[in-house]
Amino acid sequence: MNSQSPPVIFGEVLFDCFPDGSRILGGAPFNVAWHSQAFGLAPLFISRVGDDELGQEILLAMREWGMETQGIQIDAQHKTGIVDVTFNDGEPSYNIVNNSAWDFIDDKDIPEIKECSLLYHGSLTLRNSVSENSLTCLKQSYADSIFVDINLRPPWWDLQKIKKILKTTHWLKLNQDELALLVPGEKDVEKQARYLIEHYKPELVVVTLGEAGAIAVTATEMFSVEPDSATNIIDTVGAGDAFSSVLVLGLHKGWPLQKLLNRAQIFASHVVGLRGATTQDRKFYQPFIRDWSL
């Protein structure tokens, strides 16, 4: 892994659209790329948007944040991705609209990448064979530096596809519910993580445990972290993406695992104090940049 090169982040960018007409820009890979930009990594974000108003809004937001946009493809046939959020008795449900532009990321339109410190992708982008095939082509060049962030969103995941990508994963992050779906029958989280290491050979498995914090497991060690009890929770949307963004940062910088885990938990605990998954307030990031000497 060349730690001097920027990470490449592949996957969905979309808007969460609410019944009152409001919308929030997001998508797990996009959120990770947004935070990575704030941390100074200058990531190359690869995705696809429609030739429409929402697509232009995404490009404008990226440019204003200082992000490169050469990895964003424009699709004349498919609309920019949205998630229709509805509520029933106060409980939200999500329709991740199928056949959106990000489902059709074209490998022929991916810019030339000379060097890459790390390739990040989630699992939602596997739902369409076009983006899945483009990801497969891209991964062939980065076999020893692939970070996979599991996001199991019914009905958009397939166990066989998940098993396939686990075989090409160097670093893996998922939550305890997702881990239980991949390793049924075993109740102990550390043993579940070690099962994945034994069967799929990732170097590192990080499991987020909600209010209980997180663990990081390797073939020989296990580290853990608990959140600060004084955490002010406004909105848990994007907490996992915030955690992943610091994992990407720490792997890029070569931080020791315990330090990486501690810092990822600290940042995620601050992001839940935001309304939404990201912020355009650069001052939000300054304490982390200062304390972590970025």
C-alpha positions in Angstrom: 0.0 0.0 0.0 1.4 3.4 -1.0 0.4 5.7 1.9 1.4 8.7 -0.2 -1.3 8.1 -2.7 -5.0 9.0 -2.2 -7.6 6.3 -1.5 -10.2 5.4 -4.1 -13.8 5.2 -2.9 -16.3 3.3 -5.1 -20.1 3.2 -4.8 -23.4 5.0 -4.3 -24.2 8.6 -3.9 -27.8 9.5 -3.4 -30.4 11.7 -1.7 -32.6 10.6 1.2 -36.0 12.1 0.3 -38.5 12.7 3.1 -42.3 13.2 2.9 -42.0 16.9 3.7 -40.0 17.4 0.6 -36.7 17.8 2.3 -33.7 15.8 1.1 -30.2 14.9 2.5 -27.2 14.0 0.4 -25.6 10.7 1.4 -24.8 7.1 0.5 -22.2 5.3 2.6 -19.3 5.6 0.2 -20.1 9.2 -0.4 -20.1 10.0 3.3 -16.8 8.2 3.7 -15.3 10.2 0.8 -16.7 13.5 2.3 -15.0 12.9 5.7 -11.9 11.7 4.0 -11.7 14.9 2.1 -12.0 16.9 5.3 -9.2 14.9 6.8 -6.9 15.8 3.9 -6.8 12.5 2.0 -8.1 13.9 -1.3 -9.9 10.7 -2.2 -11.0 9.8 -5.7 -14.7 9.1 -5.5 -16.1 6.9 -8.3 -19.8 6.9 -8.8 -22.5 7.9 -11.4 -25.2 10.5 -11.3 -28.1 11.3 -13.7 -28.0 14.2 -16.1 -30.5 16.0 -13.9 -30.9 18.6 -11.2 -29.9 16.3 -8.4 -26.8 15.2 -10.2 -25.7 18.8 -10.7 -26.4 19.4 -7.0 -24.0 16.6 -6.1 -21.3 17.9 -8.4 -21.6 21.4 -6.9 -21.5 20.1 -3.3 -18.3 18.1 -4.1 -16.6 21.1 -5.8 -17.5 23.4 -2.9 -16.0 20.9 -0.5 -12.8 20.7 -2.6 -13.4 17.2 -3.9 -12.3 16.0 -7.3 -15.1 15.1 -9.6 -13.4 13.3 -12.4 -14.6 10.0 -11.0 -18.3 11.0 -11.3 -19.9 9.7 -14.5 -23.0 11.4 -16.0 -25.8 9.1 -17.1 -28.3 10.3 -19.7 -30.6 7.2 -19.2 -30.9 6.8 -15.4 -31.7 9.3 -12.7 -29.6 10.3 -9.8 -30.1 7.9 -6.9 -32.7 8.6 -4.2 -34.0 6.8 -1.2 -37.7 7.4 -0.5 -38.1 7.6 3.2 -41.7 7.0 4.6 -43.0 6.7 8.1 -45.6 4.3 9.6 -46.5 5.0 13.2 -43.3 6.9 13.6 -41.1 4.1 12.2 -39.1 4.9 9.1 -38.9 2.6 6.1 -36.6 3.0 3.1 -37.0 2.4 -0.6 -33.6 2.5 -2.2 -34.8 3.2 -5.7 -33.6 0.6 -8.1 -31.9 1.2 -11.5 -30.5 4.5 -10.4 -27.5 6.0 -12.0 -25.0 4.6 -9.4 -26.2 1.1 -10.4 -24.6 1.6 -13.8 -21.0 2.7 -13.1 -19.2 2.0 -16.3 -15.7 0.5 -16.1 -14.8 2.2 -19.4 -15.5 5.6 -17.9 -13.4 5.2 -14.8 -10.4 7.5 -14.9 -6.9 6.2 -15.0 -5.5 5.6 -11.5 -1.8 5.6 -11.3 -1.5 4.8 -7.6 -3.9 4.0 -4.8 -3.3 3.7 -1.1 -6.6 1.8 -0.5 -9.7 0.9 -2.4 -12.9 1.2 -0.3 -16.3 -0.1 -1.4 -19.5 -1.2 0.3 -21.8 -4.1 -0.5 -24.9 -2.3 -1.7 -23.2 -1.5 -5.1 -23.3 -5.2 -5.8 -27.0 -5.2 -6.4 -26.6 -4.4 -10.1 -24.3 -6.4 -12.4 -23.0 -3.3 -14.3 -21.5 -1.6 -11.2 -20.6 -5.0 -9.8 -18.5 -5.9 -12.9 -16.9 -2.4 -12.9 -15.9 -2.9 -9.3 -14.5 -6.4 -10.1 -12.3 -4.9 -12.9 -11.1 -2.1 -10.6 -10.3 -4.5 -7.7 -7.9 -6.5 -9.9 -5.3 -3.8 -9.6 -5.6 -3.5 -5.8 -5.8 -7.0 -4.5 -3.8 -6.3 -1.3 -5.4 -3.1 -0.3 -9.2 -3.6 -0.4 -11.4 -2.2 2.4 -15.0 -3.6 2.4 -17.8 -2.0 4.4 -20.7 -4.4 4.6 -24.1 -2.8 4.4 -26.9 -5.4 4.2 -30.0 -3.5 3.0 -33.0 -5.9 2.4 -33.8 -6.9 -0.3 -30.6 -5.7 -1.9 -28.1 -8.2 -0.8 -27.2 -11.8 -1.8 -25.3 -14.1 0.5 -23.3 -15.7 -2.3 -22.2 -12.3 -3.6 -21.2 -11.3 -0.1 -19.1 -14.5 0.3 -17.5 -13.8 -3.1 -16.3 -10.3 -2.1 -15.1 -11.5 1.3 -12.6 -13.7 -0.5 -11.0 -10.5 -1.9 -11.1 -8.4 1.3 -8.0 -7.2 3.1 -9.8 -5.2 5.8 -13.5 -5.7 6.7 -15.9 -3.6 8.7 -19.5 -4.6 9.6 -21.9 -4.3 12.5 -22.9 -7.1 14.9 -26.3 -7.7 13.3 -24.6 -8.1 9.9 -22.0 -10.4 11.3 -24.7 -12.6 12.8 -26.3 -12.9 9.4 -23.0 -14.0 7.8 -22.0 -16.4 10.7 -25.3 -17.9 12.0 -25.3 -20.3 14.9 -22.4 -18.7 16.8 -23.3 -16.1 19.4 -19.9 -14.8 20.5 -18.9 -11.8 18.4 -15.2 -12.4 18.6 -15.6 -16.0 17.6 -17.8 -14.9 14.7 -15.1 -12.5 13.5 -12.5 -15.2 13.8 -14.6 -17.5 11.7 -14.5 -14.9 8.9 -10.7 -14.6 9.3 -10.3 -18.4 9.2 -12.5 -18.9 6.2 -11.9 -15.8 4.1 -8.5 -14.6 5.2 -9.0 -10.9 5.8 -6.1 -9.3 7.8 -8.6 -7.3 10.0 -12.2 -7.6 10.9 -13.8 -4.6 12.7 -17.2 -5.1 14.3 -19.3 -2.1 15.5 -21.5 -2.9 18.5 -23.7 0.2 18.8 -23.8 1.5 22.3 -21.2 -1.1 23.4 -18.5 0.4 21.1 -16.5 -1.8 18.7 -13.9 -4.6 18.5 -11.0 -5.1 16.0 -9.9 -8.7 15.5 -6.9 -10.1 13.7 -5.6 -13.7 13.5 -3.7 -13.2 16.7 -5.2 -10.2 18.6 -8.4 -8.5 19.7 -8.8 -4.9 20.6 -11.9 -3.1 21.9 -13.3 0.3 22.6 -16.3 1.7 24.4 -18.0 5.0 23.6 -17.9 7.9 26.0 -21.0 7.7 28.3 -21.5 11.5 27.8 -22.1 11.2 24.1 -24.8 13.6 22.9 -27.0 11.7 20.4 -29.1 13.7 18.0 -29.1 11.5 14.9 -27.4 8.1 14.5 -27.6 8.3 10.7 -24.1 8.0 9.3 -22.4 6.9 12.5 -21.1 3.8 10.8 -19.8 5.7 7.8 -18.0 8.1 10.2 -16.4 5.2 11.9 -15.4 3.7 8.5 -13.9 7.0 7.4 -11.5 7.0 10.3 -10.6 3.4 9.7 -9.7 4.4 6.2 -7.7 7.3 7.5 -5.9 5.2 10.1 -5.0 2.4 7.7 -3.7 5.1 5.3 -1.6 6.6 8.0 -0.5 3.3 9.5 -1.8 3.9 13.0 -1.6 1.1 15.6 -4.9 -0.8 15.8 -5.9 0.4 19.3 -5.3 4.0 18.4 -7.2 3.5 15.1 -10.2 2.0 17.0 -10.2 4.7 19.7 -10.1 7.5 17.2 -12.8 5.9 15.0 -15.1 5.6 18.0 -14.4 9.2 19.1 -15.2 10.6 15.7 -18.4 8.5 15.3 -19.5 9.7 18.8 -19.2 13.3 17.6 -21.0 12.7 14.3 -24.1 11.4 16.1 -24.3 14.8 17.6 -25.0 16.2 14.1 -28.3 16.3 12.2 -27.4 14.0 9.3 -24.4 12.0 8.3 -22.1 14.8 7.3 -21.6 18.5 7.8 -20.3 21.4 5.7 -18.9 23.1 8.8 -15.1 22.8 8.5 -14.7 23.8 12.1 -16.3 20.5 13.1 -13.2 18.7 11.8 -10.6 21.0 13.3 -10.2 19.3 16.7 -9.5 16.0 15.1 -7.1 17.4 12.6 -5.3 19.2 15.4 -5.3 16.3 17.9 -4.3 13.7 15.3 -1.7 16.0 13.7 -3.2 15.6 10.2 
